[in-house]
Amino acid sequence: MTRASALAELLRPAIGDRRVLAAIAAIPRERFVPAPERSRAYENVALPIACGQTISQPLVVARMLETLALQARDRVLDIGTGSGYHAALLALLADHVWTIERHAELSHDAHAVITALGIDNVTFIVGDGYQGLPAEAPFDAINVAAATGDSVPLALEEQLAEGGRLVAPVGACDQHLILTELSQGRLRRTRLEAVRFVPLVHE
């Protein structure tokens, strides 16, 4: 059993989506972790990466993926590329992923790792994720991997397709995952579990 497979087994009691667990088992998390932290790559904890950012706790990543209920045909927007781990997992679960990162260094490194893994359905953008990506909207799913403040940016919710789902950590000191769903032209927001993310920086 690979270390990635062992991580998927560790998460199995909390994650019911078999496709999510299979994706986690398929992606070597150590490739997305800086060398000094690599020995801890498969611990269920967040770890520091470059530019003062983090690679999120595997359980939280898996919960966000499960909450998005991804389908193989989905077009996905990923806000906050970071290490690229989340984008790599999204790419295994959806048709295409557009991932936005404001730090060019992180975007470049994530691109290199994901390309080396043979994943070719991710488009990398350096920019302000707060605004989303209107030129490619609408999206079936939007993943936000940074805390958005008091609410989900309206610009992101407006880029959901009918039937679309958005998951984001919302709040400052007290953060929770929020699931936004668009159905029959109306938005429904559901508050989920407590989390801890670095803030989404707005230019």
N, C-alpha and C positions, 0 to 999 in steps of 0.2 A: 504494500500500500504506500502510495506517495504521501508526502507531508500535506499536500493540498487535499488529497482524498481524506486524510485523517482529520483535517480541519472541517471538511464537509460533514463527516460523521459526528464531530463534536457539536456542530450546530443543528443536527437533525432533530433533536427533541424540541427545538424552538421554531423550526422552519418546516412548513408543510409542503412547499412548492418543490417538487422533485427536479424541475428544470433549473431552478436557482441553485440547488445543492450540486447538481451535475456541473454547472458552470464553475462554481467555487472549486470543485474537485479538479477541474481542467486547467485552471489558471495558477501558475506558480507565483504565489504572493511575494516570495523573496526577491523576484526580479524587480519589484516596484518599491523596495525598501532600501535605504542607503546602507552601504557596507557596514558601518558601525552598529547598525540595528538588525542586521540580517539574521543573527542567531535567534531573534525574537519574532521573526516574521510570521510564525504560525501560532503565536499566543493570541488570545481573544482580547486584544487591547489596541488602542490607537497608538501610533508611533510617529515621531517627528520625521519630516522630510525637509527639503530645502525651502528657502524663502519664508521661514517661520510658519509653514503649513504642516498638516498631518495627513497620514493615511488612516482612514477611519477604522474603528473596531469592526472586525469581520461580522459579528452578529448584527450590528447596526446596518452595515452594507447589505447583508442578506435580507433583513427586514424591509429595507427600502425597496429592494428589488422585488420581493414578494408582494409588497403593497402595490406596486405599479402593475402587477398582473400582466406582464408583458406577453405579447404574441409574436410569432416569427415574422409577421409582415409589418410590424410597428416601425414607425419613424420616431426616433428618440432624440431629445435635446438634453444634454448633460451640462449642468452649470458647475464650474469649479473642477477642472480636470485633475488638478493636484498631481498625484503620482501616476494617474492613468489606470489604476486598478479597477475603479468603479466603471470606467468607460470600457475596459476590456471585458468585464462581465456583462455589461449591457449589450456589447457587440455580439456575444454568443446567444443572446436571448431575443434579439430584434433584427430587423432588416438592415437598418443603417442608424448610426449614431453621429450626431454633431456635438462636439465637446468644446466648451469655451473656458479659457484660462487667462487671467490677466497677467500672470508672470510668464514671460516668454521662455525663460529657462525651464520651468516645469513643463510647459507645453512641448518643448523640443525633446526633453528627456522622455516624456510619456510616449511621444510619437515614435521615438527610436525603439523603446521596449516593445510596444504593441506591434510595430512592424516586424521586429525580430521574431515575435511569436507567430507570425503568419496571419495576423488578423488584418483584413483589408477593407472593412466596412465602417471605418471611423474617419470622420473629417475633423481636423484640429483647427481651432480658431483662437488667436490671441486677441482678447478684447474684454469688454465690460459685460459680464454675464447677467448683470442686473436688467439689461435691456433685452435679453434673449437673443433670438436670431430671426427677426421678422421676415427676412428674405426667403427663408426655408419653411416658414410656418404654413399651415398648422402642423402640430406634432401630436402623435397618439399618446406619448408619454414624455414628461419632463421630470428629470431628476436634479434636485438642487443639493449640492454637497457642501453648503456653507449656510450659516444662520442668517436669515433674511431680516432680522429685526422684529418689529411688532406685528408684521403681517407679510403675506406673500406678495411680492411685487405684482401690481395689476398688469404690467407689460407682459409678464410670463403667463398669467392666467388667460390673457387675451390670445395667446398663441396656441391654446389647446384646440385640437380637433373635436368634433362631436364624439362623445364617448371617451374623450381623453382623460388621463389621470396625471396629476402632478403631486410629487411628494417633496416636502421641504422641512428643514428644522426652522421653527419660528420662535422668536423670543430673544431676549438679551441675556439676563442672568438665568431666567427660568425658561429653558427651551423644551419644546415638544415637537415631534413630527406632526405635520398637518398634511392630510390627504385632501386634495381638491379634485372633484370630478365634475365634468361638464356633460350634462344629460338634457336633451331637448332644449338646448339653449340656456339652461340654468346651471349655476355653479353651486355645488354642495361641498362644504368643508367639514372634515372630521378630525378631531384632535386625538392623537395616538400617544405613544409612550414618551417619557422624558429622555432627552439625548443631550449631548454636548458637542458642539461644532465651533470651529473658528468662524468669525463673521464674514458675511459676503460684503466685499468692499465695492462701493458704488463710486464711479469716477465723477 
